[in-house]
Amino acid sequence: MTRVFNFSPGPATLPEPVLRQAADEMLDWRGSGMSVMEMSHRGKEFMSIHAETEDLLKELMGVPSGYQVLFMQGGAIGENAIVPMNLMGATGRADYVITGDWSKKSAKEAKTYGTVNFAASAEASKFSAIPKQAEWKLDPGASYVHICSNETIGGVQFHWTPDTGKVPLVADMSSDILSRPIDVAKYGLIYAGAQKNIGPSGLTIVVVRKDLMGHALPITPSAFNYKTQADADSMYNTPPTYAIYIAGLVLKHVKALGGMEAMARHNAAKAKLLYDFLDGSSFFRNPIAREDRSLMNVPFWLKDEALDAEFLKGAQARGMVQLKGHRSVGGMRASIYNAMPVEGVQALVQYMKEFERSHG
Ligand SMILES: *Cc1c(COP(=O)(O)O)cnc(C)c1O
């Protein structure tokens, strides 16, 4: 068996010990005589997995008692509609901060459910930096302010938490959830698809301040109504049981490694290796403002894009895959989530050095 260094933006690489444990438990989960996939979601075995996963998430993220954790479906793109359906009813309007393709997509989806105001946009500078809060035009009557904490395609990340006063801050954290400590109390709602930094696709994590639930627009489907799901312990409909189980194994693994502080150190060290190399290179470049660079997704461009295919082919031959940039921006992108080992980034930088030497 050979495992590659998988730089995919998502679904993304998972910790090998987690995959091994899942393989060991595939046919018979702890003497139950069945796979987790075959269990009733209301049976005591799965209920224990569900509760443990939720507890681990709360512990690792430091979720305060006034917040509800929900395990939902529909992904972050689903949440782009589910969030406004649940929260926009407060005043009928919401602020969106546009820092890249994902936040732009969120804002577009929200327009169906109320008035969307672009509080700030970095589109004019091709999303190469996060707009400073002093430049934002916040609406004090907004139902919420929406940000994307890490733009997976553009490679910009918030390294500070906006202050939105009494207006709840909503963040799409799909690609940097659990990558560093955050203060959940500063947010009204956090959502994330699981497939970047937590587990398999199919599971969507929502952490919502309890007082924000219960005001959904009447059109909201009941399976997507936060209050309905909260009252049913995220079991109003059948939850993505296997994805929740794998997420639980990942969370246990992350806790054993030292939790959020340890992840933050690990991720900062990996990103530094790559950015330091990029900054010293005249062959590769990353155009993002230094203070706003993503520690999770590092886009980079070769001096001559005619060499892109050869670069990717050579990477593949060395066991490094999924480095092609998003089709909308081209170039390359290395996604280096929690589960990417430092050895993967070292191998990439080594290869980039060799490639520069032979083609520069
Ligand atoms: C991947 C991603 C999405 C899309 O998630 P889906 O699960 O495909 O709906 C949305 N936002 C961000 C920031 C992402 O990284």
The ligand as a Gaussian input file, in Angstrom:
#p B3LYP/6-31G(d) Opt

LIG

0 1
 C      -15.754000      23.893000       0.281000
 C      -16.385000      25.150000       0.726000
 C      -17.747000      25.404000       0.535000
 C      -18.649000      24.435000      -0.191000
 O      -19.023000      23.397000       0.620000
 P      -20.064000      22.291000       0.139000
 O      -19.924000      21.238000       1.171000
 O      -19.668000      21.838000      -1.235000
 O      -21.421000      22.873000       0.137000
 C      -18.261000      26.595000       1.012000
 N      -17.490000      27.486000       1.656000
 C      -16.173000      27.281000       1.843000
 C      -15.358000      28.297000       2.560000
 C      -15.576000      26.111000       1.383000
 O      -14.269000      25.892000       1.581000

